[in-house]
């Protein structure tokens, strides 16, 4: 992983050139796609507004840009225009003239980075400029100048089209890192209340996110999370027993369970976030299997759409139920001094967001790569967390879900219900037609 | 509990809304801005100490791309502030931070300059002149992007130990994240420094502080790290055994992982329980950490609760100017700016550089501690709600009238200096600690100050903050009290007698000797009487 990143970094910096012969343009496209996406995973981590829902939105749009550039030059691929809500036909290439896919892709992704990560800090801005300079120079090396310019302009036009579409989805403007400036928590015994002492987080994150326009899923969130046990505070009730399971589990966590909790913690600002974790998985598979650029872009678009719709659907349910977190319930009714392993995220419990989006990603990726598709996941290797192996996307999604129990931040039913909702949502992304 | 009761038993006048000091911005002729772009987004501090020999604090500013600026204090007691820029030999560029310390214990303060490139130690020659001493003192300055410093005399040593924090790899243009370079620990080797030990893992330190957090008598090293750039990192606390290698406190010892944009550290015993609280600056919410209650007879474990929200010091968003985006905090420092006997908090704010997710108009905070321990914002009422792109700072009595003045450095612009008009609203004393031989300014000593039945402990440190530090007079606000009851625990552990020092005075304290009164002349005595 690190060696590959080093190669891409060398390309960014112009230390080597991409092959100019036509037969190797595929490699050039791959270098552009993987190079930009390596940076995307960093920018998501280092741009303060990129909480998981906001990150998922960016992943979807950037993925769509990548796929549409591929689809614009390959009749075997199908555009997502008309399939995604509100996406009109994209700018077409001049059929009489040649284009270079690598140059077009680089230009499109560079433009999309500026559109969707313009808020990043000075290091991110500097990195974007360095990456763009290196990749653009390498991609155009040895090409006819007119063709390169034409390709660049068309790529930027594709990105501009997607960006204009994005502005109307309801999620384009994030204020105060997504936290309302004023908020009055509910007063019911089952209502969510703030769970930490950060002033900014005395209001929940993005309470209106569930009203955003979805991508592949129809408007109105057809996929709901299943009912959970009726709220109760007495021992022997389903709800109490669920909380008791969280509590008891926390007391006997094994090292393996702690490792699982931390592996899928995917904290914003400290990781690529939960949706970025699934994007990272796609990139690792692309590198391991040497996927073609069009295949990688297709996967990035579909999984991006799946996780973005998952967060919209999940947030709709979270704020419909506005359910209390385990840390609050357990301290009120079981043990006032209880501390979960992970920091509880600042929004309502039901359903588990990581479970919803992992269920959605599982379905989307299984459609693309098949059942029983095994892979190693080194997403957090740089942070010192060991590689984990999974026999299938389903296995990974199940582990992501149960990690929230080990972390003490969700009830078991929140994780199970999240997977149910996520798989339903992911099916909409999985049905997208990307190839003729 | 005893301390809290004492806090609440202050004179009735002290229970009212804290008095708001009045600050007057003064153009004192300082022309050294913290200049430069990407490589100067952090740092930019100020050192406040006397280099001219008149015991008034002089000021030395990091200039970033430009040279360090040294300014001699020409102020009159209680009067308008005045400084003259002088040629000092410290005019070195690429400096991120400046700290004063008498390294060779010759009685004159020296300077440590942390730089983008080789760090430099300068020997003080008197009359605000300095000369390079890297070679003479065996100081290997490295070539990193150095950003944080802390200093201490380890027990029995005749030469200081310096911890130097490093930031990101300067060459990592496209992929700076995860590229934090090694922090270094310079320990003594005779009358000089040994080759530095790596303090690894290193996580892009922006502030460091030696602090005896557990009152063990052996300071530990606390490091604030910038999560923007580390991978697998967190805030750190290092053991520093005098005869052994430094090692991190672990989860097994109680240390809890905290990952913030750690930028500055300020410490104070706010609740008078004898253990320091730590204010940690960051982006959005800032932290105020209090040691979890130590059971009777048990040794403290490094478990901290964040009490910033409860104490009113989250300072997470601008309180003036209309910008609703989260804040960015850098230098932080406690001081009793209204002389009511309770420490207040000055926080310098400023956007990193055109980060649109964070406030552009981000006023400095002046948080005044009330009788209930809760702080209230008074930056705008006091006149220090500057919208400059702040970085370093100092809370220091520049005209020796007993009322603390304020300094805030800024990116691209000259620093702001505010003189406090009036006398701060209450009584005060100021003391200077002196040791014979090594460690002339008694780094690592503790001042114990009685408040009724409770005792507040103040550590004498060099470190924390952002890019700079102070040496010289230690200011103590007294409220209505006519005298300060205090004693000194010297760095070797010896405990001085309780002293009763009359309000309005300056006192030199040395072990085994009676306090020696000193006067700057002028009208300081008027302030001692509580004149407005």
Interface residues (C-beta under 8 A of the other chain):
Chain A: X5 X9 X12 X13 X39 X42 X45 X46 X47 X48 X49 X118 X119 X121 X122 X123 X126 X127 X130 X131 X134 X174 X175 X176 X177 X181 X197 X198 X199 X200 X201 X202 X267 X269 X270 X382 X383 X384 X385
Chain B: X38 X41 X168 X173 X174 X175 X176 X177 X178 X227 X228 X229 X231 X232 X259 X283 X284 X285 X306 X307 X308 X309 X310 X314 X316 X317 X324 X325 X326 X352 X353 X354 X355 X356 X357 X358
